Amino acid sequence: MDVRPLDTGSPVPPFEQLRTQLAARAASGDLPAGTRLPTVRALAAELRIAANTVARAYRELEAEGVLVTEGRRGTFVASTGDLGSAAPAAAAYAAEARRRGLTLAEAHKLLDESWMIDP
């Protein structure tokens, strides 16, 4: 992941520069939902800043709902989708799949295949 170098002469603290940059990239789609971010240490080394600076930016972005940390799996750009509005469609699909006698694995397979089709 390319991150723009931070401006060491700026009055804006480095964690805020990083937070702003990542938030803007996530909002623009440059960092799509599900993108795995580098570890705190790896990004700190790449930017030549303290690991606590990256950790603070990640924490603030997580509090804002921009990032999600999944334990040892890592830190990812959060989904921006509205799960609430997708719930009725998911329930309808599940009901239809059950009505047709599909197993959960078969229903998942159909969803996976449909997911890969360009809209």
C-alpha positions in Angstrom: 0.0 0.0 0.0 1.4 3.3 -1.0 1.2 6.0 1.6 2.1 9.6 0.9 5.1 10.7 3.0 4.2 12.8 5.9 5.2 16.5 6.0 7.6 16.8 9.0 7.5 20.6 8.7 3.8 20.8 9.0 2.1 22.1 12.2 -0.4 19.2 11.8 0.7 16.3 14.0 1.9 13.2 12.0 -0.9 10.9 13.4 -3.4 13.4 12.1 -1.8 13.7 8.7 -1.9 9.9 8.4 -5.5 9.7 9.8 -6.6 12.3 7.3 -4.9 10.6 4.4 -6.3 7.1 5.1 -9.8 8.4 5.8 -9.8 10.4 2.5 -8.5 7.3 0.5 -11.1 5.1 2.1 -13.9 7.6 1.4 -12.8 8.0 -2.3 -12.6 4.2 -2.8 -8.9 4.4 -3.4 -8.7 2.0 -0.4 -11.8 -0.2 -1.0 -13.6 -1.9 1.8 -11.8 -5.0 2.9 -8.4 -3.7 2.0 -5.9 -5.1 4.6 -3.6 -2.3 5.9 0.0 -2.9 6.9 0.8 -3.7 10.5 1.5 -0.8 12.7 5.2 -1.6 12.8 5.5 -2.1 9.0 3.8 1.2 8.2 5.8 3.0 10.9 9.0 1.6 9.4 7.9 2.6 5.8 7.0 6.1 6.9 10.0 6.3 9.3 7.8 7.4 12.2 7.1 6.0 15.7 4.8 2.9 15.9 2.7 4.8 18.5 1.9 7.4 15.8 0.5 4.8 13.4 -1.3 3.1 16.3 -3.0 6.3 17.3 -4.1 7.0 13.7 -5.5 3.5 13.4 -7.3 3.7 16.7 -8.9 7.0 15.8 -10.0 5.7 12.4 -11.4 2.6 14.1 -13.4 4.8 16.5 -14.7 6.7 13.4 -15.8 3.4 11.8 -13.3 3.8 8.9 -11.2 0.8 9.9 -11.8 -2.4 11.7 -9.3 -4.5 13.5 -9.8 -8.3 13.5 -7.3 -9.4 16.1 -4.4 -11.3 14.7 -5.9 -11.2 11.2 -5.1 -7.5 10.9 -6.6 -4.1 10.3 -8.9 -3.6 7.3 -10.9 -0.8 5.7 -14.4 -1.1 7.1 -17.4 -1.9 4.9 -19.3 1.2 4.0 -22.4 -0.8 3.0 -25.6 -0.4 4.8 -26.2 -3.9 6.2 -29.6 -2.9 7.5 -30.9 -2.3 4.0 -29.4 -5.5 2.7 -30.9 -7.7 5.5 -34.4 -8.1 3.8 -32.7 -9.2 0.5 -30.6 -11.7 2.4 -33.6 -13.0 4.3 -35.5 -13.4 1.0 -32.6 -15.2 -0.7 -32.3 -17.6 2.3 -36.0 -18.3 2.3 -36.0 -19.0 -1.4 -32.9 -21.2 -1.2 -34.6 -23.2 1.6 -37.8 -23.4 -0.3 -35.9 -24.9 -3.3 -34.2 -27.4 -1.0 -30.7 -26.0 -1.3 -28.2 -26.7 1.4 -26.4 -23.8 3.1 -23.2 -24.8 1.2 -25.1 -24.7 -2.1 -26.6 -21.3 -1.3 -23.2 -20.0 -0.4 -21.8 -21.4 -3.7 -24.5 -19.6 -5.7 -23.8 -16.3 -3.8 -20.1 -16.7 -4.4 -20.6 -17.2 -8.1 -23.0 -14.3 -8.4 -20.6 -12.0 -6.4 -17.9 -12.5 -9.1 -20.2 -11.4 -12.0 -19.7 -7.8 -13.1 -22.8 -5.7 -12.5 
